[in-house]
Amino acid sequence: MLEYIRDKSQSLGVKLAFGLIILVFVFWGVGNFNDRSAGTLVAVVNGDPISMREFESAYRQAEENLLRSNPGLTREQLKQQQLGRQILRDLITQVLLSQEAVRTGVSISPLELRVAVGNIKGFQNEKGQFDPEVYTRVLAAQRMSPAQFEHDMSRDLLRQKIFAMVTAPAWVDPAESQKRFEFLREKRDVDYIFIPASDFASSVKASDEEVRAYYESHKAQFAIPAKADVSYVLVSPQDIVKASGISSAAAEKWYAENAARFEQQEEVKAAHILVPLAEDASEADVKKAQEQAAAIEAELKAGKSFAAVADAHNGPNAAGPGGEPGW
């Protein structure tokens, strides 16, 4: 067996096999592959497992897609992209979305799945109709079973449905989008004329008094801002002292010694209805204000809520909703 591996060591199959073995050791270390908590599982998300088979299938598919879309991509470049970490992150996201779908009662019906698969042009015949034979042949070329494809398709449709539900309340004014588009397309043409200072320097004569007067009136332009060379060490209290290392007695003692730092001044939440009256108001204005106050009092005695009466009579800057000026 070893002789066979040595003879075939340059083949793509052997390299891929060794690559998968290395990935297993990198992500999970040496363990018993029959142990559900180690070798057969990549991760457990809120109790739901992600198996090694799922990871290997997703990794192989992503690798093939990358190599197909980037023919010049080398194995070393592929390794630098940390594809394994990206695949694992995507699988965890898919599990979380599935869990959220179960929690909210969102699902993909067989009819939705059938319509989505039938609309894929790669599975249609010359007449634009879904062709089961084409469907099976295309999946076989990609080394994927219909069951696996439909499972992945259902998961993608579920993710799209949840995304649509989350973003449905969001709305953007078309005019705002148009302005943003126009801003990004704006261009400016700059033109200039170069005038050498040497053509005029010889004809300009400035006396010492003129220079001094100009300097005095433009001192700010010649001032050099203050500078300081600072060296510091950034220390985070969490890095020095761990909360678990502080006893309850020590915490209570410190609090007793610093209780004043945690005191809060007494506050009152008030509400008012303001009837404005100028300080030098005439008797007629005073009488009018008194009549208005009496009418407001009558509304309150009639059973209307204070907040409703306040909103009806307070001016724009008199108070907030319900007549409340805050704490």
Summary of the structure (lengths in Angstrom):
residues: 327
radius of gyration: 37.8
end to end distance: 82.2
largest distance: 114.9
contacts: 631
relative contact order: 0.04
helix: 59%
strand: 4%
